[in-house]
Structures are given as C-alpha cells and as structure tokens.
Amino acid sequence: MKKAFRLIGIVLGAVAALLVLVVLAVTVAEYRPADEEPVTLAGSGAQSAAPGQTLTVLSWNIGYGGLSETADFFMDGGSGVRSQDKDSVSANIDAVTDLIGQTDADVVFLQEADRNSTRSWHIDETQRIAAASPAYQTAFAGNFKVLYMPYPIPFYGHIDSGIFTLTKFTADSARRVQLPCPFSWPVRTLNLKRCLLVERIPVDGSDKELVLINLHLEAYDSGEGKIAQTKMLAELMQAELDKGNYVIAGGDFNQSFSSVDTSMYPLQGGGLWECGEIDVTEFSDGWQFLMDTAHPTCRSLDRAYDRSDPGFQFYMIDGFVVSPNIKVETMETLDLDFVHSDHNPIAMTVTLG
C-alpha cells in the first residue's frame, strides 16, 4: 500500500511540475507587442485614390480555414479543437482566393488568417492568398501568437494568426495599433492581443489620405474589453476625420450596431455565445454604421451547421464604419451559407467625397 501511495505521489508531483514548466514557458514566450508597430508592406497595387473615385471593400472572417459547415468549436459550446483535415483547410482557403478574384474588390479585409498554426496544419494562409492575388499589396498584423496552448484535449498547440489586408492601392505606410487587453495573467498569456491594422493611402491632388482599418474586436470577455476597444477605435477614427482624411473601418466587431435592427436573429437559448452591442450615439454625428441584415454574418459554433433547424443561432457582428465624407453606394452580406467559414463575407461600394 505504501508503494502504491508513493507511486501516486510521484505521478502527481510529475504532473504538477510539468504544469509549472508549461506555465513558465508560455509566460516567458508571451506575445508582448508594442502599443504601435510598423507593418511590412509586400508588393504594390496599380491604382491610386482620388476624390470622386468609387471603390469596393470586401471583409471576411475566414475562420483560419478550419471553421466550415461541419465544424463546431470548444470555446463556443462545441467540442471541436481541430475540426478540419488538412485538405479541407486548403479547400477553404482556395474558396477565399476564389471570392477575391470574383468580386475584384479594391480593398480586402480578412480576419483569422493563419501563418503557422497547429489548428490549420501549419499552412501559411497569408502566403497562399497573396500568391493567388498578385494585383494586391498586402499587410499582416499578428493578434494571436502562442508558443503552445496545452488546452483542451487534443491540445490546441502552436498559434500564429492575425488580420490580413490586401489593396489594389499602394500604401504609404501600415501600422499595428494595440488595443486594450481585458485579461490578466495567466489567462492573458494564452489569449489574443487584439489590434487594428491601419493603412494610409495618399489621395491624388490633395494632402488627404484614405485610412483603411482592418479589425477583429474582443469576443470572450465580459464586456469591458469590447467597450474599451471600441472607444479606442472611435477616437482613432475621429482623429483621422479631424485631419480631413477619408476613413473606412471594417471587419469582425463581435458586436452589433445599435442603429441596426437585428431582432430577426434573437438568442436561441442559454449557454450560447452572446455578442455585444455598439451604442452608435456615443460617436459624433455623421459616422455611418453599416450591416446588411438580409442574411446573418455569423453562425453559432456550438455544433455543426444545421440548415434544417429553424432555431439555429445566427448573429450580426460583421460590418463597416465609414466617415461622413464618403458616400456609401451599396452594402450587402454575401450569402455563402457558411460552407467555408462560420462567417459570411460582406461587401460595400463607396465613393470618396
């Protein structure tokens, strides 16, 4: 009996020591970006921006190619960790490049684009997309970098992911702007460091700029993170407008806009992920908050997509915020029926005033 207790003690001690080593390793290796960092621009676009010009903006949270119609996800009530095999991830990324080619958008905002992650079989999705889109200049800002996540089972593993912008313009500069992080140690070490990817496009015949902001705001906080991040975004956009610049922010807000009627997508039950809401009255007059509710932009990941279930959970969380000096011509959700991602892409056509 003493030998059995001794063996159990040794095993428990070894497990405890291993956990300490893991916590120490992820703490030492924690991603700690600066408040602002320059972002490398690759390639160049052939277009130039000018007053009166009309352009199309496409935004899509591509779910790292691993959250297609058959997927569920452990953070949203499901059990899936690596929900797709390598061929499926590859096919989903091919669908992204196909849509970019079909829409021929002038600006493309992508979220959850992996470069070297266990969950997406270490496929460099940004390189694949850039290689298939030679007419675009590209910029990448990391927001999720973890040496190794030992949770859940099977382990989530190594993560290198972020937001990715493609433009047919040639930007003067791009920068990564760190957003407030609502989490403290040790949870912070394994969490996203949310950011804005801000690009500046010179506008011909003026000293103004077209400022493009790709974003993916907080998802799993209790609300304070979303509020702080939205406040910082609003202040940055207003500062650019005060300079006379044109401003377009787009992506996955993980929130609906209070000015948009989303009652057709109510919460279907307890335990499901809930999105936040941005109170647009807290912004100065003239800003345009755009969501097309004809189709939902996101589905729940508590289970695989069930088209036959009228009670399936949907959300409106992807959209655009546009400055008053830009005229919005069209804005729509592109209904791809969540075949390749848990988000539908959104597209907007605007004219610079």
C-alpha positions as CSV (number, residue, x, y, z in Angstrom):
1,M,0.0,0.0,0.0
2,K,2.9,2.4,0.9
3,K,4.4,1.7,-2.5
4,A,1.1,2.5,-4.3
5,F,0.8,5.8,-2.4
6,R,4.4,6.6,-3.2
7,L,3.8,5.9,-6.9
8,I,0.7,8.1,-6.9
9,G,2.6,10.9,-5.2
10,I,5.4,10.6,-7.8
11,V,2.9,10.8,-10.6
12,L,1.0,13.7,-9.2
13,G,4.3,15.5,-8.4
14,A,5.5,15.0,-12.0
15,V,2.2,16.3,-13.4
16,A,2.4,19.4,-11.1
17,A,6.0,20.0,-12.2
18,L,5.0,19.7,-15.8
19,L,2.2,22.2,-15.4
20,V,4.6,24.6,-13.7
21,L,7.0,24.3,-16.5
22,V,4.3,24.8,-19.1
23,V,3.0,28.0,-17.3
24,L,6.6,29.2,-17.1
25,A,7.3,28.6,-20.7
26,V,4.1,30.3,-22.1
27,T,4.7,33.2,-19.7
28,V,8.3,33.7,-20.9
29,A,7.2,33.3,-24.5
30,E,4.1,35.5,-24.2
31,Y,3.5,37.8,-27.2
32,R,4.0,41.3,-26.0
33,P,3.6,43.7,-28.9
34,A,4.3,47.5,-28.5
35,D,1.5,50.0,-28.5
36,E,2.3,50.8,-32.1
37,E,4.5,48.9,-34.5
38,P,5.3,49.4,-38.2
39,V,3.9,46.7,-40.5
40,T,5.7,45.4,-43.6
41,L,4.0,46.1,-46.9
42,A,4.5,43.4,-49.6
43,G,4.0,44.1,-53.3
44,S,2.3,47.1,-54.7
45,G,-1.0,48.0,-56.3
46,A,-1.5,49.7,-59.6
47,Q,-4.4,52.0,-58.5
48,S,-4.3,55.5,-57.0
49,A,-7.0,57.0,-54.9
50,A,-8.7,60.3,-55.9
51,P,-11.8,62.4,-54.8
52,G,-14.8,61.1,-56.6
53,Q,-13.4,57.7,-57.0
54,T,-15.6,54.6,-56.4
55,L,-14.2,51.5,-54.8
56,T,-15.3,48.2,-53.4
57,V,-14.4,46.9,-50.0
58,L,-14.7,43.2,-49.0
59,S,-14.4,41.9,-45.5
60,W,-14.4,38.3,-44.3
61,N,-13.5,36.4,-41.1
62,I,-12.2,33.3,-42.8
63,G,-12.1,31.2,-39.6
64,Y,-8.5,30.1,-40.4
65,G,-9.9,27.7,-42.9
66,G,-10.9,25.4,-40.1
67,L,-14.5,26.5,-39.2
68,S,-16.5,25.5,-42.2
69,E,-20.1,24.0,-42.2
70,T,-19.1,20.7,-40.5
71,A,-17.2,22.4,-37.6
72,D,-18.0,23.2,-34.0
73,F,-15.7,24.9,-31.6
74,F,-14.9,24.2,-27.9
75,M,-14.9,28.0,-27.0
76,D,-18.5,28.3,-28.3
77,G,-20.1,25.3,-26.6
78,G,-18.9,22.7,-29.0
79,S,-16.2,20.1,-28.6
80,G,-14.1,20.6,-31.8
81,V,-10.4,21.6,-31.5
82,R,-9.0,20.8,-34.9
83,S,-12.3,20.4,-36.8
84,Q,-10.9,20.0,-40.3
85,D,-8.3,17.9,-42.0
86,K,-5.5,19.5,-44.0
87,D,-7.2,19.0,-47.4
88,S,-10.4,20.7,-46.1
89,V,-8.4,23.7,-44.7
90,S,-6.7,24.0,-48.1
91,A,-10.0,23.9,-49.9
92,N,-11.5,26.6,-47.7
93,I,-8.5,28.9,-48.3
94,D,-8.9,28.3,-52.1
95,A,-12.5,29.5,-51.7
96,V,-11.2,32.7,-50.1
97,T,-8.9,33.4,-53.1
98,D,-11.7,32.5,-55.5
99,L,-14.0,35.1,-53.9
100,I,-11.4,37.8,-54.0
101,G,-11.0,37.1,-57.7
102,Q,-14.7,37.0,-58.3
103,T,-15.5,40.2,-56.5
104,D,-12.4,42.0,-57.8
105,A,-12.6,44.2,-54.7
106,D,-10.2,47.1,-54.4
107,V,-9.7,46.5,-50.7
108,V,-10.0,43.2,-48.8
109,F,-10.0,42.9,-45.0
110,L,-9.5,39.3,-43.7
111,Q,-9.6,38.2,-40.1
112,E,-8.3,34.9,-38.5
113,A,-5.7,34.3,-41.2
114,D,-3.1,31.8,-40.0
115,R,0.6,31.7,-40.9
116,N,1.9,28.8,-38.9
117,S,-0.7,27.2,-36.6
118,T,-1.4,23.7,-35.4
119,R,-5.1,24.1,-35.9
120,S,-4.7,24.8,-39.6
121,W,-1.9,22.2,-40.2
122,H,0.8,24.9,-40.4
123,I,-0.4,26.2,-43.8
124,D,0.8,29.7,-44.4
125,E,-2.6,31.0,-45.5
126,T,-1.4,34.6,-46.0
127,Q,1.2,33.4,-48.4
128,R,-1.3,31.3,-50.3
129,I,-3.8,34.1,-50.6
130,A,-1.1,36.7,-51.6
131,A,0.3,34.4,-54.3
132,A,-3.1,33.9,-55.8
133,S,-3.8,37.7,-55.7
134,P,-0.8,39.3,-57.5
135,A,-2.6,42.6,-58.2
136,Y,-2.7,43.4,-54.5
137,Q,-0.4,44.9,-51.9
138,T,-0.6,43.0,-48.7
139,A,-0.1,43.7,-45.0
140,F,-0.3,41.4,-42.0
141,A,-0.7,42.2,-38.3
142,G,-0.5,39.4,-35.7
143,N,-3.1,39.2,-32.9
144,F,-2.8,35.6,-31.7
145,K,0.7,34.2,-31.1
146,V,1.1,31.4,-28.6
147,L,4.1,29.2,-28.3
148,Y,1.9,26.2,-27.3
149,M,-1.6,26.0,-25.9
150,P,-1.9,22.9,-23.7
151,Y,-5.7,23.0,-23.7
152,P,-8.1,21.4,-24.3
153,I,-7.6,17.7,-25.4
154,P,-6.3,17.2,-28.0
155,F,-4.1,20.3,-27.4
156,Y,-4.7,23.4,-29.4
157,G,-1.0,23.7,-30.0
158,H,1.1,26.4,-31.6
159,I,-0.7,29.5,-32.9
160,D,0.4,32.3,-35.3
161,S,-2.5,34.2,-36.6
162,G,-3.8,37.7,-37.3
163,I,-5.6,40.1,-39.6
164,F,-4.6,40.5,-43.3
165,T,-5.3,43.4,-45.6
166,L,-5.0,43.4,-49.4
167,T,-5.4,46.5,-51.5
168,K,-5.0,47.5,-55.2
169,F,-3.6,50.7,-53.9
170,T,0.0,51.4,-52.8
171,A,0.0,52.5,-49.2
172,D,2.5,55.0,-47.8
173,S,2.6,53.1,-44.6
174,A,0.9,50.5,-42.4
175,R,1.0,50.1,-38.7
176,R,-0.3,47.7,-36.0
177,V,-2.1,49.5,-33.2
178,Q,-2.5,47.5,-30.0
179,L,-6.0,47.5,-28.4
180,P,-6.7,47.2,-24.7
181,C,-6.5,43.6,-23.4
182,P,-9.1,42.8,-20.7
183,F,-7.4,39.7,-19.4
184,S,-4.8,39.3,-16.7
185,W,-2.1,36.7,-16.1
186,P,-2.1,33.8,-16.6
187,V,-5.2,33.8,-18.9
188,R,-3.6,36.7,-20.9
189,T,-0.6,34.5,-21.9
190,L,-2.9,32.2,-24.0
191,N,-5.2,34.9,-25.3
192,L,-5.4,37.1,-28.3
193,K,-3.7,40.5,-28.3
194,R,-6.4,42.3,-30.4
195,C,-5.2,45.1,-32.7
196,L,-6.1,47.4,-35.5
197,L,-4.2,47.2,-38.9
198,V,-4.1,50.8,-40.1
199,E,-3.0,51.6,-43.7
200,R,-2.6,55.1,-45.3
201,I,-3.3,55.6,-49.0
202,P,-2.4,59.0,-50.4
203,V,-5.3,60.8,-52.2
204,D,-4.2,62.4,-55.5
205,G,-4.4,66.1,-55.8
206,S,-4.7,66.7,-52.1
207,D,-2.9,66.4,-48.8
208,K,-5.5,64.0,-47.6
209,E,-5.3,60.2,-47.1
210,L,-7.6,57.2,-47.4
211,V,-7.2,55.5,-44.0
212,L,-8.1,51.8,-44.0
213,I,-8.7,50.0,-40.7
214,N,-8.9,46.2,-40.5
215,L,-10.2,44.9,-37.1
216,H,-11.3,41.9,-35.1
217,L,-12.5,43.0,-31.7
218,E,-12.8,41.1,-28.4
219,A,-15.1,38.0,-28.3
220,Y,-14.7,36.2,-25.0
221,D,-14.6,38.9,-22.3
222,S,-17.4,40.0,-20.0
223,G,-17.9,43.2,-21.9
224,E,-15.3,45.7,-20.6
225,G,-12.8,44.7,-23.3
226,K,-15.3,45.4,-26.1
227,I,-16.1,48.8,-24.6
228,A,-12.5,49.8,-24.2
229,Q,-11.5,48.6,-27.7
230,T,-14.5,50.3,-29.4
231,K,-13.7,53.6,-27.6
232,M,-10.1,53.5,-28.8
233,L,-11.3,52.7,-32.3
234,A,-13.7,55.7,-32.2
235,E,-11.0,58.1,-31.0
236,L,-8.6,57.0,-33.7
237,M,-11.2,57.3,-36.5
238,Q,-12.3,60.7,-35.2
239,A,-8.7,62.0,-35.1
240,E,-8.3,61.0,-38.8
241,L,-11.6,62.6,-39.8
242,D,-10.5,65.8,-38.0
243,K,-7.5,65.9,-40.3
244,G,-9.9,65.7,-43.3
245,N,-9.0,62.1,-44.1
246,Y,-11.3,59.5,-45.5
247,V,-11.8,56.7,-43.1
248,I,-13.1,53.1,-43.6
249,A,-13.0,50.6,-40.7
250,G,-14.3,47.1,-41.3
251,G,-14.2,43.5,-40.0
252,D,-15.5,41.4,-37.2
253,F,-16.7,43.7,-34.4
254,N,-18.1,40.8,-32.3
255,Q,-20.9,43.3,-31.7
256,S,-24.0,44.5,-33.4
257,F,-24.6,48.2,-34.1
258,S,-27.4,49.8,-32.0
259,S,-28.7,51.5,-35.2
260,V,-29.3,48.2,-36.9
261,D,-32.4,46.1,-36.3
262,T,-31.1,42.6,-35.5
263,S,-34.3,41.3,-33.9
264,M,-34.6,38.7,-36.6
265,Y,-31.6,36.9,-35.1
266,P,-32.5,36.6,-31.4
267,L,-30.6,34.5,-28.9
268,Q,-32.0,31.0,-29.1
269,G,-31.2,29.7,-25.7
270,G,-29.0,29.8,-22.6
271,G,-25.4,28.8,-22.8
272,L,-24.8,30.1,-26.3
273,W,-22.2,32.8,-27.1
274,E,-23.7,36.3,-26.9
275,C,-22.4,39.2,-29.0
276,G,-22.2,42.8,-27.6
277,E,-23.7,46.0,-29.0
278,I,-22.0,49.2,-30.0
279,D,-24.0,52.3,-29.0
280,V,-23.6,54.5,-32.1
281,T,-24.9,57.6,-30.3
282,E,-21.6,57.7,-28.5
283,F,-19.9,58.6,-31.8
284,S,-20.0,62.1,-33.3
285,D,-22.6,62.9,-35.9
286,G,-22.2,61.7,-39.4
287,W,-20.5,58.4,-39.0
288,Q,-22.1,55.6,-40.9
289,F,-22.6,52.2,-39.3
290,L,-23.3,49.5,-41.9
291,M,-24.7,46.0,-41.6
292,D,-26.9,44.2,-44.1
293,T,-29.4,42.0,-42.1
294,A,-30.8,40.3,-45.2
295,H,-28.5,37.4,-44.3
296,P,-26.7,36.7,-41.0
297,T,-22.9,37.3,-40.9
298,C,-22.1,34.7,-38.4
299,R,-23.4,31.3,-37.1
300,S,-23.0,29.6,-33.8
301,L,-20.3,27.1,-33.4
302,D,-21.9,25.1,-30.6
303,R,-22.5,22.4,-33.2
304,A,-22.1,21.7,-36.9
305,Y,-24.3,23.9,-39.2
306,D,-27.8,22.5,-39.5
307,R,-29.7,24.2,-42.3
308,S,-32.9,22.3,-41.5
309,D,-33.1,23.8,-38.0
310,P,-35.2,27.0,-37.9
311,G,-33.9,27.6,-34.4
312,F,-30.2,27.6,-35.3
313,Q,-28.3,30.5,-33.7
314,F,-27.1,33.4,-36.0
315,Y,-25.5,36.8,-35.4
316,M,-24.9,40.1,-37.0
317,I,-21.4,41.1,-36.0
318,D,-19.5,41.9,-39.2
319,G,-19.8,45.4,-40.7
320,F,-18.3,48.7,-41.7
321,V,-17.9,52.1,-40.1
322,V,-17.5,54.9,-42.7
323,S,-16.6,58.6,-42.3
324,P,-19.2,61.3,-43.3
325,N,-17.0,62.4,-46.3
326,I,-17.6,59.1,-48.0
327,K,-20.8,58.2,-49.9
328,V,-22.0,54.6,-49.4
329,E,-23.4,53.3,-52.7
330,T,-24.1,49.7,-51.7
331,M,-23.6,47.3,-48.8
332,E,-24.5,43.6,-48.6
333,T,-23.9,40.4,-46.9
334,L,-22.7,37.8,-49.4
335,D,-24.7,34.6,-48.6
336,L,-22.2,31.8,-48.9
337,D,-24.3,29.7,-46.4
338,F,-21.3,29.2,-44.1
339,V,-19.9,26.5,-46.3
340,H,-16.2,27.6,-45.9
341,S,-16.3,29.7,-42.7
342,D,-18.5,30.4,-39.7
343,H,-18.8,33.9,-41.1
344,N,-20.4,35.2,-44.3
345,P,-18.3,37.8,-46.2
346,I,-19.6,41.4,-46.5
347,A,-19.1,43.8,-49.4
348,M,-19.5,47.5,-49.8
349,T,-19.2,50.0,-52.6
350,V,-18.3,53.6,-51.7
351,T,-17.4,56.9,-53.4
352,L,-14.8,59.3,-51.9
353,G,-16.5,62.7,-51.4
